[in-house]
Amino acid sequence: MSAIDDLPPLREVIRQHALSARKSLGQNFLLDLNLTARIARAAAPLEAATIVEIGPGPGGLTRALLALGAARVIAIEHDERAIPALQDISARYPGRLEIVHGDAMTFDPRPLLAGAKAKIVANLPYNIATQLLINWLTIEPWPPWYEMMVLMFQREVGERIVARENEDAYGRLGVLANWRAETKILFDISPAAFVPPPKVTSSVVRLVPRPDPLPCDRRLLEQVAAAAFGQRRKMLRQSLKSLQADPARLAAAAGIDATRRAETIPISGFVAMARELADIRSNG
């Protein structure tokens, strides 16, 4: 008997269904049900909540979410080998688990939500984790269909997500994530907790969408950040030239000196430069 329910231990599930982790799918199975429960609790309150889970694999996190009271879990799994294991969980929790055999990169859960809000909770496959996050952060219109994300990343990616100005990990991802959400690394998980163990420590990150981010065109904000951090060792007066606009004018609009470098600029500064860029492109 496992720590959270009367289903078989995850190692037995993996053996029964021949679920060897595939590197091509970015799979690293988290087998410690105490840790999966800790991740699930990070998305509290779960009662009455609808959860969208990506890449459930053998279902450790799925089981924790259901055992701890999630009203409904929509599990999106690309690997057809894992579907029978998830069906066993569905039978244990009748009517509460919906299994979608599909690709999270293209699947839109909104038709299944009927206008209700959901939470995204997932041990993301490492090979698509960053792109999935960017997809969710660039949803239009904003605010999005989810009210919270609790996601596992490689520690290095987690640090980039939560980074702010004057921190080593600050870059384009930090600008986008912290412009649109409140971000926090909740805790780390050792490689030893996974099968197979990855070469890096993992971090569980919580992102809560800001209902009213500082107003600007999201695409222009991304362009300004890409230009500035694309040559992060150079001053803005050089790195922003690729935008085909006067870097000094952009910097002045943000109240900063064009001799500064990207990593010293707060998100509000990038927003101000994006708004000025919009004005330049509209009016010259």
C-alpha positions in Angstrom: 0.0 0.0 0.0 1.3 3.4 -0.9 1.5 6.5 1.3 -1.6 8.2 -0.2 -3.9 5.6 -1.6 -4.5 1.8 -2.0 -3.0 1.7 -5.5 0.3 -0.2 -6.1 3.6 1.6 -5.5 4.9 3.5 -8.5 7.8 1.1 -9.0 5.3 -1.7 -9.3 3.2 0.3 -11.8 6.2 1.0 -13.9 7.1 -2.7 -13.9 3.6 -3.8 -14.7 3.2 -1.5 -17.7 6.9 -1.6 -18.9 7.2 2.1 -18.5 10.9 2.7 -18.9 11.6 6.4 -19.1 12.4 7.6 -22.6 15.0 10.4 -23.0 13.4 11.4 -26.3 10.3 12.4 -24.4 12.2 14.2 -21.6 10.9 11.6 -19.1 12.2 11.4 -15.5 9.7 9.7 -13.3 9.3 11.0 -9.7 8.5 7.9 -7.6 8.4 9.4 -4.1 4.7 9.8 -3.3 5.6 12.1 -0.4 7.2 14.5 -2.8 4.4 14.3 -5.3 2.0 15.1 -2.5 4.2 18.1 -1.6 3.9 19.4 -5.1 0.2 18.9 -5.1 -0.2 20.7 -1.8 1.6 23.7 -3.3 -1.4 24.2 -5.6 -3.8 24.4 -2.6 -6.6 24.8 -2.2 -7.4 21.7 -4.2 -11.0 21.2 -3.2 -13.4 22.0 -6.0 -10.3 22.8 -8.2 -9.8 21.6 -11.8 -6.2 20.7 -12.5 -4.5 20.4 -15.9 -1.5 18.1 -15.6 1.1 17.7 -18.3 3.0 14.5 -18.8 1.7 12.4 -15.9 3.6 9.3 -16.9 2.9 6.5 -14.3 0.6 8.9 -12.4 2.4 9.7 -9.1 1.4 13.4 -9.2 -2.0 12.5 -10.6 -2.7 10.3 -7.6 -1.5 12.9 -5.2 -3.8 15.6 -6.7 -6.8 13.3 -6.5 -6.1 11.9 -3.1 -5.7 15.4 -1.7 -9.1 16.4 -3.0 -8.8 17.9 -6.5 -12.3 17.7 -8.0 -11.1 17.1 -11.5 -7.8 16.3 -13.2 -7.3 16.6 -16.9 -4.1 14.7 -17.6 -2.4 15.3 -21.0 -0.1 12.4 -21.9 1.9 12.1 -25.1 3.2 8.6 -24.4 0.6 6.0 -25.2 2.4 3.4 -23.0 1.3 5.4 -19.9 -2.4 5.4 -20.8 -3.2 2.0 -19.2 -1.6 3.1 -15.9 -3.6 6.3 -15.9 -6.8 4.3 -16.6 -6.2 2.3 -13.4 -6.1 5.6 -11.5 -9.3 6.7 -13.3 -11.0 3.6 -12.1 -9.9 4.2 -8.5 -11.3 7.8 -8.7 -14.4 7.5 -10.8 -15.5 10.6 -12.8 -12.6 12.7 -11.6 -9.7 11.9 -14.0 -9.9 12.8 -17.7 -7.1 11.3 -19.8 -6.1 13.1 -23.0 -3.7 11.3 -25.3 -2.2 14.2 -27.0 0.7 16.7 -27.3 0.7 19.4 -24.7 2.5 21.8 -27.1 -0.6 22.0 -29.3 -3.5 20.8 -27.0 -5.9 23.6 -25.9 -7.7 22.6 -22.7 -10.2 25.5 -22.8 -13.0 23.5 -24.6 -12.9 21.1 -21.6 -13.1 23.9 -19.0 -16.5 25.4 -20.1 -15.2 28.9 -19.1 -14.1 27.8 -15.6 -10.7 28.5 -14.3 -8.1 25.8 -13.8 -4.6 25.3 -12.3 -1.7 23.8 -14.2 0.3 21.4 -12.0 3.0 19.4 -13.6 6.4 17.7 -13.5 7.2 19.0 -17.0 9.2 17.0 -19.5 12.6 18.8 -19.4 12.9 19.0 -23.2 9.7 21.1 -23.7 9.4 22.8 -20.3 10.6 26.3 -21.2 8.6 26.5 -24.4 5.4 25.3 -22.7 5.9 28.0 -20.1 6.4 30.7 -22.8 3.3 29.4 -24.5 1.2 29.9 -21.3 2.8 33.3 -20.6 2.0 34.7 -24.0 -1.7 33.7 -24.1 -4.0 36.4 -25.4 -6.2 37.9 -24.2 -4.9 38.2 -20.7 -5.6 37.2 -17.9 -5.5 33.6 -19.0 -7.6 30.6 -18.4 -5.5 29.4 -15.5 -5.3 30.9 -12.1 -2.0 29.3 -11.0 0.8 27.2 -12.3 2.9 24.9 -10.1 5.6 23.5 -12.3 8.8 21.6 -12.0 11.9 22.7 -14.0 15.6 22.1 -14.0 17.0 24.4 -11.2 18.8 26.6 -13.8 15.5 27.3 -15.6 13.7 28.0 -12.4 16.3 30.6 -11.4 15.8 32.2 -14.8 12.1 32.4 -14.3 12.2 34.1 -11.0 15.2 36.4 -11.6 14.9 40.1 -11.4 17.3 43.0 -12.3 20.9 42.8 -11.1 20.7 39.0 -10.6 22.9 36.7 -12.7 20.1 34.6 -14.1 18.0 37.7 -15.2 17.2 37.6 -18.9 14.3 37.5 -21.4 12.5 34.7 -19.6 12.6 36.6 -16.3 11.2 39.8 -17.9 8.3 38.0 -19.5 7.5 35.8 -16.5 7.7 38.5 -13.9 5.8 41.0 -16.1 2.8 38.7 -16.4 3.0 36.7 -13.1 4.2 36.6 -9.5 6.9 34.0 -9.4 8.5 32.0 -6.6 10.8 28.9 -6.3 9.1 26.9 -3.6 11.6 24.0 -3.1 14.2 21.9 -4.8 14.1 18.2 -5.5 17.3 16.0 -5.6 18.1 14.0 -8.7 18.0 10.9 -6.5 14.2 11.2 -6.3 13.8 10.4 -10.0 14.1 7.3 -12.2 16.3 7.7 -14.1 18.1 10.4 -12.0 18.7 13.6 -14.0 22.1 15.2 -13.9 20.7 18.4 -12.3 18.6 19.4 -9.3 15.0 20.3 -10.0 12.9 23.2 -8.7 9.2 23.6 -8.1 8.1 27.0 -9.2 4.8 28.7 -8.6 3.5 31.4 -11.0 0.3 33.3 -10.3 -0.9 35.5 -13.2 -1.1 39.2 -12.6 -4.6 40.4 -13.5 -3.3 43.8 -14.7 0.4 43.7 -15.9 2.0 47.0 -16.7 0.3 48.0 -20.0 2.3 47.5 -23.2 2.3 45.4 -26.4 3.6 42.0 -25.4 5.3 41.3 -28.7 7.2 44.6 -28.5 8.2 43.9 -24.9 9.6 40.6 -26.1 11.5 42.3 -29.0 13.1 44.9 -26.7 14.1 42.2 -24.2 15.5 40.0 -27.0 17.5 42.9 -28.4 18.9 44.0 -25.0 19.8 40.5 -23.8 20.9 39.3 -27.2 24.1 41.4 -26.6 23.9 41.5 -22.8 27.6 42.5 -22.3 27.0 45.6 -24.4 25.4 48.9 -23.4 21.8 49.6 -24.5 23.0 52.2 -26.9 24.6 49.4 -28.9 22.3 46.4 -28.2 19.1 48.2 -29.0 20.2 49.3 -32.5 18.7 46.1 -33.9 15.2 47.5 -33.2 15.7 50.2 -35.9 14.9 52.9 -33.4 17.1 55.4 -31.5 18.4 53.6 -28.4 18.9 56.9 -26.6 15.2 57.8 -27.1 14.1 54.4 -25.9 16.3 54.6 -22.8 15.2 58.2 -22.1 11.6 57.1 -22.2 12.4 54.6 -19.4 14.3 57.3 -17.4 17.6 55.4 -17.8 20.9 56.0 -19.3 21.7 54.3 -22.6 25.1 53.3 -21.2 23.5 50.8 -18.9 23.3 47.1 -19.6 20.3 44.9 -19.9 20.7 43.0 -16.7 20.4 46.3 -14.7 17.1 47.3 -16.1 13.9 46.6 -14.1 10.8 45.2 -15.9 9.2 48.6 -15.7 12.1 50.0 -17.8 11.6 47.3 -20.4 7.8 48.1 -20.5 8.5 51.9 -20.9 10.9 51.1 -23.8 8.4 48.9 -25.4 5.7 51.6 -25.2 8.1 54.1 -26.7 8.9 51.7 -29.5 5.2 51.4 -30.2 5.0 55.1 -30.4 8.0 55.3 -32.8 6.6 52.7 -35.1 3.2 54.3 -35.1 4.2 58.0 -35.5 7.9 57.9 -36.5 
